[in-house]
Amino acid sequence: MRKNNWLMYSIYSIVLLCYIIFSSKILIFEKEQFQRTFNNVPLIIWSIVIFIVLGLLLGLEKFLSEKKKDGRWKVNLPRLVLLGIPSLYFSLGIMILSIPITFVRYPILYLLKYEDILSIFQVILGYIIITSFIKENDDWPTFTDKEIEAAKEVAKLHYKHIKLSHAIESIDYNMSNDEKDKIYKGFR
């Protein structure tokens, strides 16, 4: 298991490093284009996309661990709304500056005095998006084999002292569903 962790994190590190190098080359190219054409729209869009994808990559490990779980996918709506929407607002800050409403622009104008702060919000947004998808198991709780065996022993001891019409030879733990989709346990 440890060998797989080393391999997985090695690959993950290489992917992150390659992404950062590739992204840097794109941003350098777009900055050079901006200096020649004075059109900053491609630079702004690439910058937003690159940093959001970086956040997605940073949250990928948690997403993949959620994917392995049993259950149905759900969206952690409070996380997405309370953390994602403000991050989206600041992530799109340069674009929001073009809105002529002062109270909408003021927080971004305040933050622009800190260099690259909007890029941090873009990374946070990507991370919030990918980690807001979780799997929840609405079914019965999961028990280990040891817990099931201990419960069987308790049940055997309990039924040993009760006079039944027939003896219980074994207790089966069965989480199968019947035709009415109700869970039943088997006693023999």
N, C-alpha and C positions, 0 to 999 in steps of 0.2 A: 504494500500500500504506500509506503514512504517513497519507494522508487517511482511510483506513478505520480506522486505529488511533485517530486523534483522535476520530472519530465514535463508535467503539465505547466508548472510555474516557469520553467525554462522557455517553453513555447510561448506562453502568455507574455513573458518579458520581451522576447524577440518580436512578437507581433506588435506590442506597444512601441518598441523602439523603432521598428520599420514605419509604423504609422506616423510617429512624431517626425522622423526624417522626411518622409514623403510629404507630410503636411507643411513642414517648413519650406520645402522647395516650392510648393504651390503658393504659399503666402509671399515668398520672396519674388516669385514671378509676377504675381498680381500687384505687388508694390511697385515693381519696375514698370508695369503696364500703366499704373495710375500716374506715375511721374511723367510718362510720355503722353498720355491721352487726357489726363485730368478727370477721368471717369472712375469714380470710386465705388460704384455699385457692385461690380464683380468682386472687388476686394472685400467689401462689407459682407456680401453673401457667402463667399468662401470662408471668411473668418468665422461667421456664425456657424456654418455647417461643420467646419473642422473641429471647433471646440465642443459642440454638442455631441458629435460622434466620439470625441475623446472621452466625454463623460459616460456615453453608452458603453464604450470599451472598458472603462474602469468599473462599471457596475455589472459587466457581463458575468463575472464569477458568481455573484449572488443570484443572478437570473438563471444560470445553468444549474445551480444547486436547487433552486425552486422547481426547475423543470423535472428534476429527478423524483420529486415528491409525488405521492398519490394525491388525487383530489382534483377539483375544478379550478380553473384560472379565475381569479378575481382581481379587481383593481382596488388598490388601497386609495380610495377617493379622498379621504382627509389629507393624506400625504401629498397626493397629486394637486389638490386644490390649494392647500395652505403653503406648500413649499414650491410646487411647480409653477403656479401662476405668477407669483412674484419673481421667480427666476426667469420665466418667459418675458415678463415686462422688462427686466433689466437686460436680458439677453438681446432683445430687439431695440435696445436703447438708442442706437444711432438712427434707426428708422423712426423711432417715436419722436425724436427731436424735430422732425419735419411737421409734426402736428402743432398747429398754432395755438393750442390751449396751454396756458402757463402752468396750471397746477398739474397737468399730465407730464410736462417736460421738466419741472423743477427737480424732482428726485434724481433724475438722470444727469441734469446739469451739475448738481451737487457732487455726484459720484465721479464725474468725468475728470475732476481734478486729481483723482488717484489713477495712475497709469495702469492700464490693462485690467481694471476691475470688472468691466463688462465681460471680458473673456472668462473670468472666474465664474460669473453667473451662468455663462453658456455651458461650462463643464458641469456645474451643479445641476442645471436643467437636464442635461443628458443622463446624469446619474439618477436623478429623481424619476425620470420617465421609466428607465429600465428596471429600477428597483421597486416601482409601484405595482408591478405585476407579481402577484403571489398566488400560491396554490393553497386552498383550504380544503380540508377533509371534513365534510359534513357527516361522515359515517361514524360508526362506532370507534371508540378509541382503540389503538393498537396495543396488543399485549405481547410480551416476549414469551417464548416457549416455557421458560422457567416459571413465569407468573401463571401460565395456563396449567402447568403440572401441579403447582401449589394449590390452585383453586380446585382442581380435580380431587386432590387428597382431602381437602377440607370437606368437599361435598360427599366423598365416600364415607368419611368419619361421621358426618351428620346423618346420612341415610342408613348407616350401620345400626344405629340405635332406634330407628323408627320401624315399626312393623308395617311392611308393605305387602301387597298381594303377590308380588313376585320379586325375587332378588335382583339387585342391580349388579350386573357383571362388570360393566365398564361405563365410563362417562366419556362421551365424545364431545369435543368442542367443535361446533360446526357453525360457521358464519354464513351458510348458504341462505338464499332467500327462497321462500315458497312462492306459489303462483300469485298470492296476494301481496307479494313484495314485503312480507314480514319475516324477520329473522327468527330462526328457531334453533333449539339446541337438541341434540340427540341423546337419549338415555337408553341403554340396553340392559 
